[in-house]
Amino acid sequence: MIFTVKAHELAWFLKLAETEHVTWVADEMDITQPTLSRAIARLEREVGVSLFSRVGRRLQLNEYGKTFYEYARSAVTELEIGKNRVAELASLAQHQMRIGTLHGLVPIMIQALVEPFHALSPSTTFNFRLGSPQEIISELEHGHLDFILTTTKPDSRESGWVTIDHQVFYLAVGPDHPLADRTQADLSEVESDDFIVMRSGTEIRNITMSLCHQAGFSPNVVLESSEIAPIRSLVAHGIGVSIIPKAYTTREPENVSYLDISGENIQNHRDIGIAWQLNGLRPPMLDNFLAFVFRTFTGSVHDHR
């Protein structure tokens, strides 16, 4: 059986149970006595028994009423706690942006989006979530993220998209590598080298494998990492070569050489874009952020609803 009594009627019942005085409760709750009486009658029909006994002009809880009172008090308390918690979350959401992105795009997200927007809106806080393209697209579609920065454009017509950059990949070699003094190289020139790559399932790993396959070989993977920094250090020590996104090429160690990847029909870059849901309610802060994105990366004011 579905319980249909409203929360405010439960609150009236609690007051009446505690005071045992219909007139006082009606005045306190700013309702008429007939309204209160009808609410109590509905509640008693709902539970199937009388909850009060009349003693003179007063109503007094009977044994059924005393039992129900404990549960009703817990229910109203929990509802109040839930209402307050939702209000807190709604208030927080006005100033918190939930961002999903890929491991390899974190530097771009910070430099191109977070830092400049935070300068415009200092009260904004950011909640970051990292995952695969499929994971963050799913989180976006289920309303768990406000926007995502990714290289995979969602298929859904309910998602908006703006390209903000093109991520270029470079061949990274150590200081003693034969190609260290070069500015560009064909990947076939490192076909026999050992490769240090990102772990399986990451987009950078997929790009690495694709570029090598485009050059006509499968790389000899000797080490895997979940972070770019260890890969750069291993390359600097001559353990192997790697393919690294442009955003990481200006960081230490400085003795790593980054070469443009040449070769016919080699696609050594990918589009990076912002995606968001077109439908549903959005806090004003997110609309402000999207307006910032369009101004910055398209030079126009766009209706992003």
N, C-alpha and C positions, 0 to 999 in steps of 0.2 A: 504494500500500500504506500502511495506517495503522500508525504506530509505536506498539506497545502496551506497551513496557517502561516501568516506573514510574520517576519521578524519583529516588527513593532508590536504586533498583538501578543507575541511571547513576552515582550518587555512589559506590556500592560498586565499580563498575568502575574509576572514576578512582583510587580509593585503591589498588586492586590493581595497576593499571597503574603507579602511582608507586612502590609498595613491592615488588611482585613477590613478596609473601609472604602466602599464604592465611591461615595461622594468625594472624598479626599483625592483618590486616584484620578477620577475624572477631571477634577480641577487641576491637579498637578500635570496631567498629560494634555490638558487643553482640549478635552473631548467631552461629549455629552454622556450622561449616565446610560441612556439607551444604547449608544454606540459601544460603550464598554461592556454592557450586559450581552449584547449580540455577539461581540468578539469572544467572550468567555463561553457562550453557548456553542459557537462554532468550534472552539477548541475542545470542548467536552464531547461534542459529536465526533470530532476527529479521533480522539483517543478512545471513545466508546464507553466512558463512565463519567459520573459526576466527580468533580475535583474539589468542590466546596460543600460544606454543610452550613445551613443558616442557623445562627445562634442569636436570637433576638433580631436586632437590626443589622447585625454584622455577618459577614461571610467568614467562615473558618475552614482552612484546609483539612480535608479528610485524609485517610491513609493513602488513597490513590493520589491525591493532590500532593502530599508530601514527597512521595516517590517521584512524581513527574517534575516537581519543583527542582530537584537536584539536577536532573538532566536538562531542563529548560535553562537553568542558570548557566550550566556549562556551555550549552549551545550558544546563548547570547554572548557570553564572554568570548568564545572562540570567534564568533562573527565579528565582534568589535575589534579583536586582535587582527583578524584578517583584513578588515576595512582599513585599519591604521597602517598595516604593512603595505597594502596596495597603494595607499596615498603616499607613503614614503618612496615606494618604487617609482610611482608616477612623477613625483617631484624630482627624484634623481635622474629619471629619463630625460627631463627637460634640459639637463646639462651633461649627459653622458652619451657618447656615441659608441656603438658597438661595431667594430671593424673586423672583417675577416680577410686574411690574405695568405699568400704562400711564403714559405721560408725565404726564398730568394728575392722577394720583393720588399722586405722590411725596410732596407735603406731608402728605396724610392718612396715608399709610403711616408716615411718620416720626413724626408727632405722636401718632397713635392707637395704633400698634403697636410700632415700633422703640424709641422712647425709654422708654415705660413697661415694656416687657418687659426691655430692657437693664438697667434699674434693678433688676429682680428677679433677673436672671441676667447679671451683669457679664462673665462669661467667654464669653458668646455673641458671635460675629461674624456679620455679615450680608453675603451676596453678592447684589447686586442685578442684575436683568436687565430691561431695558425692551423692550417690543414691543407689537404689536397684540393685541387679545383672542384672535384665532385663534392667533397665534404662541405666546403664553404658555400657553394651554390645551393646545396640542400638546406643549410642553415639559413641562408637568405630567404629562400622560398617559404620556409616554415616560420618566418618572422623572428628568428633568434639573432639576426644581425641586421643592422641598419643599411650597411653597404659593404661591398667587397671590392678589393683590388686584386685583379687576376689577369691571366693571359687567356682564359677560356670564356668566351662570350656565352652567357646563358641562352639556351634555345627558346625559353619561354617568352611569349609575346607580352607577358606581364612584367618583364624586366626592362629597365632602361640601361643604356650603355654609352659611355663617352671614352674614347681613346685618349690617354694622356701622355703616352710615351711609347718609345720603341726600345726594347731591351736588346742590346748587342752583346754577343758572346765573344770572348777572346781565348786564344790558346795561351796558357800560362806555362812557362818553363823556368828552370832554375838558372843561377848565374853562370854555371859551368856547362850549360847545355850548348850544343853546336849552333842552335838557332838563337841564342840569347842576344846577339847583336843585331838581329833582324827586326824589321817593323811589321812584316807580314809573312805568312807561310801557308802552304797548302797542307791540310791535315794528313795527306798521304805521306808527308815527310816525317811524321811521327808514328807511322803505322806500326813500327817495331818497338816503340817505347812502352813502358809501363804507365798505366793511367790510374790516377787517384780521383775518385768520383764521389758524388753524393749517394746516399743510401737509395735502395730501390723504392720506387713509388713516388719519388719527388720529381717535380717538373724539370729541375736542372739536370737530374740524372737522365730523364727522357730526352732532353735536348742534346746532351752529350752523346748518347747512343745514336740519335738520329743524325747528327752532324758527321759522326764517324762512318755511319752506314752510307750517307750521301757521298763520302769520300772513297767508298769502296772497301771498307774493312770493319771488323768488329774489334773494339779496343781490348787490350789485355789488362783487365782490372786487377790491381794488386791490393788496393786499399779502398775502403768506403768510409764515409763520415756523414754525420747528420748536420754538421756545421761547415761553413766555408772557411772560417779562420784556421782550423787544423790543416785543411787541404792546402792553403797558401803556405803554411809553415813547412809542410812536407815537400812541396814543390821547391821551396827555397833551399832545402837541404838535399836536393837532387834525388829524392826517392822516386819521383815520376813526374809526369806532366798532367795537366788538367785543363778543363774548359770552364771558364769562370765568367759570370755576368759583369758587365761594365761597372755596375755600382760598387763592386768590391775591388776594383783595380787600383784605386787610389789609397788603399790602406796598407799598413805594414803586413809582412816585411817588405821593405822597399827594393830588395835585390831580386824580386821576381820580375821577369820580363813578360809583358803582355803583347801578343802579336795579333794583328788583324788576320782573320781567317779568310783566305782567298780560295778560288776554285770555281769552275764553271757550275752554275745552277745551285751553288751553296746558299742556303738560307740561314744565315747566322744571326738572325734577330727575330723577335716576336713582338706583337702589339701588347701593350699593357693598358687595361681600361678599368673604369669604375662601373659597377653594376649596382642597381637598387630596384626595389619593387615599385611599380607604377601605381598599384592599387593599395587601398587601405589608408588608415590614418597615420600621419607622420608628425612628430613634434616640430615646432617652428625652427628649432636649431638645425634639423636635418635639411629643411628647405633652404635655410641660409647657407648651409654647407654646399648643397647642390648648385645654388646660385654662384657661389665662389668657384666651384669647379668649372661651370660653363664660362664664366668671365675669364678665368685663368687659361683654360685649355682650348676654348673655341672662339674666344673673343666676342661672344654674343650673350645676350640674355635669352634664355630658352625656357619654354613652358615644360617643366620636367614632371608634371603631374601625371 
